Structures are given as structure tokens and as C-alpha cells.
Amino acid sequence: MSDPVRPCLFCAIVAGDRAADIVLADEHTVAFLDHRPVFPGHVLLVPRPHVETLPDLPADLLAPLFGNAQRLCLALELGLGSDGVFVAMNNRVSQSVPHLHVHLIPRRRGDGLKGFFWPRHAYPNERAARDMAFRIADAVTRLHAANGQTFQ
């Protein structure tokens, strides 16, 4: 939840109490320019209700949020002539505003952005990679079993 002493910046933007350069607004989401863009056209897409992380997002908002993320990807390519779009989301760690937000960053070939913003670390061997995959798949199975869902 938001700190009651320090109101949520994104909730203030959604409510119209804080100025922002809005590029898309509907009943479920609001998208606006990031005030510290990685590249010009860097957009933040937020759900209207205050939720802090993707796991907190109500299921009925998944399609509207990611449908608008898809729409914005196309709009950045069409409107800015970008070659592609980097789509990213932090959950808690590196989340500067504790309100779920999707970063949509227009990209151009040769723009200097290299992969992710942090160094990559290879698995020491194939067994370590398989073990990691098993642990994640097992957690997915347990979560779905707890919710009465199954995977093929």
C-alpha cells in the first residue's frame, strides 16, 4: 500500500491532481510520458486502481493493461518511427514509485541501449539451469494447484 504520509504520485496523475503528459487514458489505465526518459517517447502505463506489483493486479485488469501495452508498442513505432519498443516492469526492487507501471521505451537500432540495464550471469552448467527451471516450474504447478488450475 501507499505511504499515507506520502501519497502515491501515479494515483495523483490518474486522479488529475498532478500534471502529466497523458498519451492514453481509458476506464482501466492511464499512460503518460516518463519525466526522466531513457529515450524521448518513454511512456509509463499504469492501472487506475492503486496496486503495487503485478501479482497484486486483479485478474480482470490483466487484459486491459497488456492490451494497452500492445497498443502503445504499435503507437510508438507508428508515431515515432521507432524500430521497436523495450517493454519492462519492476516489482518492488528498483520500483521508484510503488504503483504498478509498465515502461514502454522506443528503440532504434544502434541507440546504445544494450540488452537489460544490469550485467548478465550465465548458469555455471546445464544442470544448474535445469535445476532452476525445475524449481520455477514446480512453483508454477503449486500455485495453479492451489487455485484449482492445471497446465498441460
C-alpha positions as CSV (number, residue, x, y, z in Angstrom):
1,M,0.0,0.0,0.0
2,S,1.0,3.6,-0.4
3,D,2.6,5.5,2.4
4,P,-0.3,7.6,4.0
5,V,2.2,10.5,4.7
6,R,3.4,10.5,1.1
7,P,0.6,10.0,-1.4
8,C,1.2,7.9,-4.5
9,L,2.5,10.0,-7.4
10,F,0.8,7.9,-10.0
11,C,-2.5,7.9,-8.2
12,A,-2.3,11.7,-8.2
13,I,-1.7,11.6,-12.0
14,V,-4.6,9.2,-12.5
15,A,-6.9,11.4,-10.5
16,G,-5.8,14.5,-12.4
17,D,-4.3,16.1,-9.3
18,R,-0.8,16.1,-10.7
19,A,0.1,17.2,-14.2
20,A,1.5,14.7,-16.7
21,D,1.7,14.4,-20.5
22,I,-1.1,11.8,-21.0
23,V,-0.9,9.7,-24.2
24,L,-3.7,7.2,-23.5
25,A,-6.5,7.1,-20.9
26,D,-9.4,4.8,-20.6
27,E,-11.5,3.4,-17.8
28,H,-8.8,0.9,-16.7
29,T,-5.4,2.5,-17.4
30,V,-3.6,5.8,-17.9
31,A,-0.3,6.2,-19.9
32,F,1.9,9.2,-19.8
33,L,5.5,10.3,-20.6
34,D,8.1,9.4,-18.1
35,H,9.6,12.6,-16.8
36,R,13.1,11.0,-16.8
37,P,13.0,9.1,-20.1
38,V,15.6,6.6,-21.2
39,F,14.8,7.9,-24.7
40,P,12.3,10.5,-25.9
41,G,8.9,8.9,-26.1
42,H,9.4,6.7,-23.0
43,V,5.9,6.0,-21.7
44,L,4.6,4.7,-18.4
45,L,1.4,2.7,-18.4
46,V,-0.4,2.3,-15.1
47,P,-3.7,0.7,-13.9
48,R,-6.1,3.3,-12.5
49,P,-6.6,1.5,-9.2
50,H,-3.6,1.6,-6.8
51,V,-1.8,-1.8,-7.0
52,E,1.9,-2.1,-6.2
53,T,3.0,-5.1,-8.2
54,L,1.9,-7.4,-11.0
55,P,0.8,-10.1,-8.5
56,D,-1.5,-7.6,-6.9
57,L,-3.2,-6.7,-10.2
58,P,-6.8,-8.0,-10.2
59,A,-7.3,-10.6,-13.0
60,D,-9.9,-8.5,-14.7
61,L,-7.3,-5.8,-15.3
62,L,-4.7,-8.1,-17.0
63,A,-6.2,-7.9,-20.5
64,P,-6.9,-4.1,-20.4
65,L,-3.3,-3.4,-19.1
66,F,-1.5,-5.6,-21.5
67,G,-3.9,-4.8,-24.4
68,N,-3.0,-1.1,-23.9
69,A,0.7,-2.0,-23.6
70,Q,0.4,-3.7,-27.0
71,R,-1.5,-0.7,-28.4
72,L,1.2,1.6,-27.2
73,C,4.0,-0.5,-28.7
74,L,2.4,-0.1,-32.1
75,A,1.7,3.6,-31.5
76,L,5.4,4.3,-30.6
77,E,6.5,2.5,-33.8
78,L,3.9,4.3,-35.9
79,G,4.0,7.7,-34.3
80,L,7.8,8.0,-33.7
81,G,9.1,5.7,-36.4
82,S,10.9,3.6,-33.8
83,D,12.4,0.3,-34.9
84,G,10.9,-1.5,-31.8
85,V,9.9,-1.0,-28.2
86,F,11.6,-2.2,-25.0
87,V,8.8,-3.2,-22.5
88,A,9.8,-3.6,-18.9
89,M,8.3,-3.8,-15.4
90,N,9.8,-3.8,-11.9
91,N,8.2,-5.4,-8.9
92,R,9.4,-3.9,-5.7
93,V,13.2,-3.9,-6.4
94,S,14.0,-0.8,-8.5
95,Q,10.4,0.3,-8.5
96,S,10.8,4.0,-7.9
97,V,7.1,4.6,-7.5
98,P,5.2,1.8,-5.6
99,H,2.4,1.7,-8.1
100,L,2.5,-1.0,-10.9
101,H,3.8,0.6,-14.1
102,V,4.9,-0.7,-17.5
103,H,7.8,1.1,-19.2
104,L,7.5,1.3,-22.9
105,I,10.7,2.7,-24.4
106,P,11.0,3.4,-28.1
107,R,14.2,1.8,-29.6
108,R,16.2,2.4,-32.7
109,R,18.9,0.1,-34.0
110,G,22.3,1.4,-32.7
111,D,20.7,3.6,-30.0
112,G,23.3,2.4,-27.5
113,L,21.0,0.5,-25.1
114,K,22.5,-2.9,-24.6
115,G,20.0,-5.6,-23.5
116,F,19.0,-5.2,-19.9
117,F,20.2,-2.5,-17.6
118,W,22.3,-4.9,-15.5
119,P,25.0,-7.4,-16.1
120,R,24.1,-10.9,-17.1
121,H,25.3,-14.0,-15.3
122,A,25.4,-17.4,-17.1
123,Y,24.5,-20.6,-15.3
124,P,27.6,-22.4,-14.3
125,N,26.5,-25.5,-16.2
126,E,23.4,-27.2,-17.8
127,R,22.5,-29.0,-14.6
128,A,22.2,-25.6,-12.7
129,A,20.0,-24.3,-15.5
130,R,17.8,-27.4,-15.4
131,D,17.5,-27.2,-11.6
132,M,16.5,-23.6,-11.8
133,A,13.9,-24.4,-14.5
134,F,12.5,-27.2,-12.3
135,R,12.2,-25.0,-9.2
136,I,10.3,-22.4,-11.2
137,A,8.1,-24.9,-12.9
138,D,7.4,-26.6,-9.6
139,A,6.3,-23.3,-8.1
140,V,4.1,-22.6,-11.0
141,T,2.4,-26.0,-10.6
142,R,1.9,-25.5,-6.9
143,L,0.4,-22.0,-7.4
144,H,-2.0,-23.3,-10.0
145,A,-2.9,-26.4,-7.9
146,A,-3.7,-24.0,-5.0
147,N,-6.0,-22.1,-7.4
148,G,-7.6,-25.2,-8.9
149,Q,-6.0,-24.7,-12.3
150,T,-3.9,-27.2,-14.3
151,F,-1.4,-26.9,-17.2
152,Q,-0.8,-29.2,-20.0
